[in-house]
Amino acid sequence: MSLASIETATADSAKKSRRSKPSRLAPNYWPFVAPALIVIAAVIVFPWVFTLWMSVNSWTLGQPQVFAGMNNYLRLATDMRFWESLWHTTLYTVLAVVAPLILGTLAALIFDAQFPLRGFLRGIFVMPMMATPVAIALVWTMMFHPQLGVLNYLLSLVGVGAQEWIYSQFAVIPSLVLVETWQWTPLIMLIVLGGLAAVPREPYESAEIDGANAWQKFRYLTMPMIAPFLMIAVIIRSIDAIKSFDIIYAMTQGGPGTASETINIYLYNVAFSYYDIGYGSAMAVVFFVIIVALSFVLMMVRQRANWSDTETR
């Protein structure tokens, strides 16, 4: 038998064996994916599509809906109360990020050291983070009371006069930031503690041999090595602070006057107090774009930062 006939017979037998094997159907994942897609479409996609549609309509509850095009967005450009709320949101966000970041880093450095009852004190320190925002708001509102609040009583013990706290147009935002700092400093501490746990100890031993003091070790070793963790903390806190609503509304409802009215509070008042659904929807779309832009900028900063080079210097 020739070599060609042998190869032909082998090929024919291989084809017959392939035809004789039962064909396996590709797995069908749609029965498992479809419920999740339906929930996402119902909970996320549809509300945003509906909000976009309402933002180009003029609709006040009890009145007919009229297509308005871009009028609601143009109205935002001339709404001084909207720009005031944007400034309040920016100020509140910056203070509510910087203060917990500084105090949380300091707390992480303290709790990273070895001392008795460290684990117990860590547990006590993170308890504010577990409380519900409305309960926190009610407790702090009583503490801020000008006549009956415990904070003014403590200030009187050291000779400081009574403060108006959330009842003052100038002190209301710093007072709200104080509550935010008290609640979320433990989160920053936990993030930074995770970074400190990953820091190698060899550079510190070398620095001690070279005679570096505590500040120099913190400035040139600790800070560069925990910088990625600090950036994560900034991203989390920035996104959370800019959309803060519950504590502010429960404590001040945007007052006194409009001194603590952030975009979220103003949006809520427009949509659910003045029943201007179209204008409130346009404001919600703009606010969403602001949050997405802020998130994008922070993520780009984190990705472009050359952490590896920073850590090796």
VODREN-337485 format. One record per residue (C-alpha): residue number from 1; residue in three letters; x, y, z negated. Coordinates in Angstrom, 1 decimal. Layout:
BEGIN
(NUM,"ala",(X,Y,Z)),
...
END
This chain:
BEGIN
(1,"met",(0.0,0.0,0.0)),
(2,"ser",(1.4,3.4,1.0)),
(3,"leu",(2.0,6.2,-1.4)),
(4,"ala",(-0.7,8.4,0.2)),
(5,"ser",(-3.4,5.7,-0.3)),
(6,"ile",(-2.4,5.3,-4.0)),
(7,"glu",(-2.7,9.1,-4.6)),
(8,"thr",(-6.1,9.1,-2.8)),
(9,"ala",(-7.4,6.2,-4.9)),
(10,"thr",(-6.2,7.9,-8.1)),
(11,"ala",(-7.9,11.2,-7.2)),
(12,"asp",(-11.2,9.4,-6.4)),
(13,"ser",(-11.1,7.5,-9.7)),
(14,"ala",(-10.5,10.8,-11.6)),
(15,"lys",(-13.5,12.4,-9.9)),
(16,"lys",(-15.7,9.4,-10.7)),
(17,"ser",(-14.6,9.5,-14.4)),
(18,"arg",(-15.4,13.2,-14.6)),
(19,"arg",(-18.8,12.7,-13.1)),
(20,"ser",(-19.5,9.9,-15.4)),
(21,"lys",(-18.8,12.0,-18.6)),
(22,"pro",(-21.9,13.8,-20.0)),
(23,"ser",(-21.6,17.6,-19.4)),
(24,"arg",(-21.4,19.6,-22.7)),
(25,"leu",(-23.6,22.7,-22.8)),
(26,"ala",(-22.0,25.9,-24.0)),
(27,"pro",(-23.1,26.8,-27.5)),
(28,"asn",(-25.9,29.3,-27.8)),
(29,"tyr",(-25.3,31.8,-30.5)),
(30,"trp",(-28.3,34.1,-29.7)),
(31,"pro",(-30.7,32.4,-32.3)),
(32,"phe",(-28.2,33.5,-35.0)),
(33,"val",(-27.3,36.9,-33.6)),
(34,"ala",(-30.8,38.1,-32.6)),
(35,"pro",(-32.1,38.6,-36.2)),
(36,"ala",(-29.1,40.8,-37.1)),
(37,"leu",(-29.6,42.8,-33.8)),
(38,"ile",(-33.2,43.3,-34.5)),
(39,"val",(-32.5,44.6,-38.0)),
(40,"ile",(-29.8,46.9,-36.8)),
(41,"ala",(-32.1,48.3,-34.0)),
(42,"ala",(-34.9,48.8,-36.5)),
(43,"val",(-32.9,50.3,-39.3)),
(44,"ile",(-30.2,52.3,-37.5)),
(45,"val",(-30.8,52.7,-33.7)),
(46,"phe",(-34.5,53.5,-33.7)),
(47,"pro",(-34.3,56.2,-36.5)),
(48,"trp",(-31.4,58.0,-34.7)),
(49,"val",(-33.1,57.8,-31.3)),
(50,"phe",(-36.3,59.1,-32.9)),
(51,"thr",(-34.3,61.9,-34.6)),
(52,"leu",(-32.7,62.9,-31.4)),
(53,"trp",(-36.1,63.1,-29.7)),
(54,"met",(-37.6,65.1,-32.5)),
(55,"ser",(-34.6,67.5,-32.5)),
(56,"val",(-35.7,68.7,-29.0)),
(57,"asn",(-39.3,69.2,-30.0)),
(58,"ser",(-41.0,71.9,-32.1)),
(59,"trp",(-43.2,70.0,-34.6)),
(60,"thr",(-44.5,71.2,-37.9)),
(61,"leu",(-46.7,68.8,-39.7)),
(62,"gly",(-50.4,69.5,-39.0)),
(63,"gln",(-49.6,71.2,-35.7)),
(64,"pro",(-49.2,69.7,-32.2)),
(65,"gln",(-45.8,68.6,-31.0)),
(66,"val",(-44.3,70.8,-28.3)),
(67,"phe",(-41.2,70.2,-26.3)),
(68,"ala",(-38.6,72.8,-27.2)),
(69,"gly",(-35.4,71.7,-25.4)),
(70,"met",(-32.3,73.2,-27.1)),
(71,"asn",(-34.2,75.9,-29.0)),
(72,"asn",(-33.8,74.2,-32.4)),
(73,"tyr",(-30.0,74.0,-31.9)),
(74,"leu",(-29.9,77.6,-30.7)),
(75,"arg",(-31.8,78.6,-33.8)),
(76,"leu",(-29.1,77.0,-36.0)),
(77,"ala",(-26.5,79.4,-34.5)),
(78,"thr",(-28.4,82.4,-35.9)),
(79,"asp",(-29.6,80.9,-39.2)),
(80,"met",(-27.5,82.5,-41.9)),
(81,"arg",(-28.9,80.2,-44.5)),
(82,"phe",(-27.6,77.2,-42.5)),
(83,"trp",(-24.1,78.8,-42.3)),
(84,"glu",(-24.2,79.5,-46.0)),
(85,"ser",(-25.1,75.9,-46.7)),
(86,"leu",(-22.2,74.9,-44.5)),
(87,"trp",(-19.8,77.0,-46.6)),
(88,"his",(-21.2,75.5,-49.8)),
(89,"thr",(-20.7,72.0,-48.3)),
(90,"thr",(-17.1,72.7,-47.3)),
(91,"leu",(-16.3,74.2,-50.7)),
(92,"tyr",(-18.0,71.4,-52.6)),
(93,"thr",(-16.2,68.7,-50.5)),
(94,"val",(-12.8,70.2,-50.8)),
(95,"leu",(-13.1,70.6,-54.6)),
(96,"ala",(-14.7,67.1,-55.0)),
(97,"val",(-11.8,65.5,-53.1)),
(98,"val",(-8.8,67.4,-54.6)),
(99,"ala",(-9.8,67.2,-58.2)),
(100,"pro",(-10.5,63.5,-58.4)),
(101,"leu",(-7.4,62.8,-56.3)),
(102,"ile",(-5.1,64.6,-58.7)),
(103,"leu",(-6.7,63.3,-61.9)),
(104,"gly",(-7.1,59.8,-60.4)),
(105,"thr",(-3.4,59.6,-59.4)),
(106,"leu",(-2.4,60.8,-62.9)),
(107,"ala",(-4.6,58.2,-64.5)),
(108,"ala",(-3.2,55.5,-62.3)),
(109,"leu",(0.3,56.4,-63.3)),
(110,"ile",(-0.7,56.3,-67.0)),
(111,"phe",(-2.5,52.9,-66.7)),
(112,"asp",(0.3,51.4,-64.6)),
(113,"ala",(2.6,51.6,-67.7)),
(114,"gln",(2.7,48.9,-70.3)),
(115,"phe",(1.0,49.7,-73.6)),
(116,"pro",(-1.4,48.0,-76.0)),
(117,"leu",(-5.1,47.7,-75.1)),
(118,"arg",(-4.3,48.8,-71.5)),
(119,"gly",(-6.9,46.4,-70.0)),
(120,"phe",(-9.6,47.5,-72.4)),
(121,"leu",(-9.0,51.2,-71.8)),
(122,"arg",(-9.1,50.6,-68.0)),
(123,"gly",(-12.5,49.1,-68.4)),
(124,"ile",(-13.7,52.1,-70.4)),
(125,"phe",(-12.3,54.5,-67.9)),
(126,"val",(-14.1,53.0,-64.9)),
(127,"met",(-17.5,52.9,-66.6)),
(128,"pro",(-18.7,56.3,-65.2)),
(129,"met",(-18.4,54.9,-61.7)),
(130,"met",(-21.0,52.3,-62.6)),
(131,"ala",(-23.8,54.7,-63.7)),
(132,"thr",(-26.6,55.7,-61.4)),
(133,"pro",(-26.4,59.2,-60.0)),
(134,"val",(-29.8,60.4,-61.3)),
(135,"ala",(-29.0,59.2,-64.9)),
(136,"ile",(-25.7,61.0,-64.7)),
(137,"ala",(-27.5,64.2,-63.4)),
(138,"leu",(-30.0,64.1,-66.3)),
(139,"val",(-27.3,63.6,-69.0)),
(140,"trp",(-25.0,66.3,-67.6)),
(141,"thr",(-28.0,68.7,-67.2)),
(142,"met",(-28.6,68.4,-70.9)),
(143,"met",(-24.9,68.9,-71.6)),
(144,"phe",(-24.8,72.0,-69.4)),
(145,"his",(-27.7,73.7,-71.2)),
(146,"pro",(-26.6,77.2,-72.3)),
(147,"gln",(-28.2,77.1,-75.8)),
(148,"leu",(-28.5,73.3,-76.6)),
(149,"gly",(-25.7,71.8,-74.5)),
(150,"val",(-22.8,70.0,-76.2)),
(151,"leu",(-20.2,71.6,-73.8)),
(152,"asn",(-20.9,75.2,-75.1)),
(153,"tyr",(-20.8,73.9,-78.7)),
(154,"leu",(-17.4,72.4,-78.0)),
(155,"leu",(-16.2,75.6,-76.5)),
(156,"ser",(-17.5,77.6,-79.5)),
(157,"leu",(-15.2,75.5,-81.7)),
(158,"val",(-12.2,76.9,-80.0)),
(159,"gly",(-13.5,80.4,-79.8)),
(160,"val",(-14.8,80.4,-76.2)),
(161,"gly",(-18.1,82.0,-75.5)),
(162,"ala",(-21.1,80.2,-74.1)),
(163,"gln",(-21.0,79.5,-70.3)),
(164,"glu",(-24.0,79.4,-68.0)),
(165,"trp",(-22.6,76.4,-66.0)),
(166,"ile",(-25.2,75.3,-63.4)),
(167,"tyr",(-27.4,78.3,-64.2)),
(168,"ser",(-24.9,80.7,-62.8)),
(169,"gln",(-24.5,81.4,-59.1)),
(170,"phe",(-20.7,81.6,-59.4)),
(171,"ala",(-20.2,78.6,-61.7)),
(172,"val",(-22.8,76.1,-60.3)),
(173,"ile",(-20.6,74.5,-57.6)),
(174,"pro",(-17.5,74.1,-59.9)),
(175,"ser",(-19.9,72.6,-62.5)),
(176,"leu",(-21.3,70.1,-60.0)),
(177,"val",(-17.7,69.3,-59.0)),
(178,"leu",(-17.0,68.6,-62.6)),
(179,"val",(-19.7,66.0,-62.6)),
(180,"glu",(-18.5,64.5,-59.4)),
(181,"thr",(-14.9,64.4,-60.7)),
(182,"trp",(-16.0,62.7,-63.9)),
(183,"gln",(-17.8,60.0,-61.9)),
(184,"trp",(-15.4,59.3,-59.1)),
(185,"thr",(-11.9,59.8,-60.6)),
(186,"pro",(-12.0,56.1,-61.6)),
(187,"leu",(-12.4,55.1,-58.0)),
(188,"ile",(-9.2,57.0,-57.0)),
(189,"met",(-7.4,55.4,-60.0)),
(190,"leu",(-8.3,51.9,-58.8)),
(191,"ile",(-7.1,52.6,-55.3)),
(192,"val",(-3.8,54.1,-56.4)),
(193,"leu",(-3.3,51.3,-58.9)),
(194,"gly",(-3.5,48.9,-56.0)),
(195,"gly",(-0.8,50.9,-54.3)),
(196,"leu",(1.4,51.0,-57.4)),
(197,"ala",(1.1,47.2,-57.8)),
(198,"ala",(2.5,46.8,-54.3)),
(199,"val",(5.5,49.1,-54.9)),
(200,"pro",(8.8,47.2,-55.2)),
(201,"arg",(10.8,47.9,-58.4)),
(202,"glu",(14.3,47.7,-56.8)),
(203,"pro",(14.4,51.3,-55.6)),
(204,"tyr",(13.6,52.5,-59.1)),
(205,"glu",(16.4,50.5,-60.6)),
(206,"ser",(18.8,52.1,-58.0)),
(207,"ala",(17.4,55.5,-58.8)),
(208,"glu",(18.0,55.0,-62.5)),
(209,"ile",(21.6,54.0,-61.8)),
(210,"asp",(22.0,57.2,-59.8)),
(211,"gly",(20.7,59.2,-62.7)),
(212,"ala",(17.3,60.3,-61.2)),
(213,"asn",(14.8,61.6,-63.7)),
(214,"ala",(11.1,60.8,-63.9)),
(215,"trp",(10.0,63.6,-61.6)),
(216,"gln",(12.6,62.8,-59.0)),
(217,"lys",(11.5,59.1,-59.0)),
(218,"phe",(7.9,60.2,-58.6)),
(219,"arg",(8.6,62.7,-55.9)),
(220,"tyr",(11.0,60.7,-53.7)),
(221,"leu",(9.9,57.1,-54.4)),
(222,"thr",(6.4,56.8,-55.8)),
(223,"met",(4.6,59.4,-53.7)),
(224,"pro",(6.0,58.3,-50.3)),
(225,"met",(5.2,54.6,-51.0)),
(226,"ile",(1.6,55.2,-52.2)),
(227,"ala",(0.8,57.8,-49.5)),
(228,"pro",(-1.2,55.3,-47.4)),
(229,"phe",(-3.4,54.5,-50.4)),
(230,"leu",(-3.9,58.2,-51.2)),
(231,"met",(-4.9,58.7,-47.6)),
(232,"ile",(-7.5,55.9,-47.9)),
(233,"ala",(-8.8,57.6,-51.1)),
(234,"val",(-9.1,60.9,-49.3)),
(235,"ile",(-11.1,59.4,-46.4)),
(236,"ile",(-13.5,57.6,-48.8)),
(237,"arg",(-14.0,60.6,-51.0)),
(238,"ser",(-14.3,63.1,-48.1)),
(239,"ile",(-17.1,61.1,-46.4)),
(240,"asp",(-18.9,60.5,-49.7)),
(241,"ala",(-18.6,64.1,-50.9)),
(242,"ile",(-19.7,65.8,-47.7)),
(243,"lys",(-23.0,63.9,-47.8)),
(244,"ser",(-23.6,64.2,-51.5)),
(245,"phe",(-27.3,64.7,-52.3)),
(246,"asp",(-28.6,62.9,-55.3)),
(247,"ile",(-26.7,64.6,-58.1)),
(248,"ile",(-27.0,68.1,-56.6)),
(249,"tyr",(-30.7,67.8,-56.0)),
(250,"ala",(-31.4,66.2,-59.4)),
(251,"met",(-29.5,68.9,-61.3)),
(252,"thr",(-30.1,72.2,-59.3)),
(253,"gln",(-32.3,71.5,-56.3)),
(254,"gly",(-29.9,73.9,-54.5)),
(255,"gly",(-30.2,76.7,-57.1)),
(256,"pro",(-30.0,79.0,-58.7)),
(257,"gly",(-31.4,80.7,-55.6)),
(258,"thr",(-29.4,79.0,-52.8)),
(259,"ala",(-26.0,79.1,-54.6)),
(260,"ser",(-25.6,75.3,-54.5)),
(261,"glu",(-27.6,74.5,-51.4)),
(262,"thr",(-25.5,72.2,-49.2)),
(263,"ile",(-26.5,71.1,-45.7)),
(264,"asn",(-28.1,68.0,-47.1)),
(265,"ile",(-30.3,70.0,-49.6)),
(266,"tyr",(-31.2,72.6,-46.9)),
(267,"leu",(-32.1,69.9,-44.4)),
(268,"tyr",(-34.3,68.2,-47.0)),
(269,"asn",(-36.1,71.5,-47.8)),
(270,"val",(-36.6,72.3,-44.2)),
(271,"ala",(-38.0,68.9,-43.3)),
(272,"phe",(-39.9,67.9,-46.4)),
(273,"ser",(-40.7,71.2,-48.2)),
(274,"tyr",(-41.4,73.5,-45.1)),
(275,"tyr",(-42.5,70.5,-42.9)),
(276,"asp",(-40.5,71.8,-40.0)),
(277,"ile",(-39.6,68.3,-38.7)),
(278,"gly",(-38.1,69.4,-35.3)),
(279,"tyr",(-35.7,71.9,-36.8)),
(280,"gly",(-34.8,69.6,-39.6)),
(281,"ser",(-34.0,66.8,-37.1)),
(282,"ala",(-31.7,69.2,-35.1)),
(283,"met",(-29.9,70.0,-38.4)),
(284,"ala",(-29.6,66.3,-39.1)),
(285,"val",(-28.0,65.7,-35.7)),
(286,"val",(-25.5,68.5,-36.2)),
(287,"phe",(-24.7,67.3,-39.7)),
(288,"phe",(-24.1,63.8,-38.3)),
(289,"val",(-21.7,65.2,-35.7)),
(290,"ile",(-19.8,67.0,-38.4)),
(291,"ile",(-19.4,63.8,-40.5)),
(292,"val",(-18.3,61.8,-37.4)),
(293,"ala",(-15.8,64.5,-36.4)),
(294,"leu",(-14.4,64.6,-40.0)),
(295,"ser",(-14.1,60.9,-40.1)),
(296,"phe",(-12.4,60.8,-36.7)),
(297,"val",(-9.9,63.5,-37.7)),
(298,"leu",(-9.0,61.7,-41.0)),
(299,"met",(-8.6,58.4,-39.2)),
(300,"met",(-6.4,60.0,-36.6)),
(301,"val",(-4.3,61.5,-39.3)),
(302,"arg",(-3.9,58.2,-41.0)),
(303,"gln",(-3.0,56.4,-37.8)),
(304,"arg",(-0.6,59.0,-36.5)),
(305,"ala",(1.3,59.3,-39.8)),
(306,"asn",(4.5,57.2,-39.7)),
(307,"trp",(4.2,55.6,-43.1)),
(308,"ser",(7.1,53.2,-42.5)),
(309,"asp",(9.6,56.0,-41.9)),
(310,"thr",(8.3,57.8,-44.9)),
(311,"glu",(8.7,54.8,-47.1)),
(312,"thr",(12.3,54.2,-46.0)),
(313,"arg",(13.5,57.7,-46.6)),
END
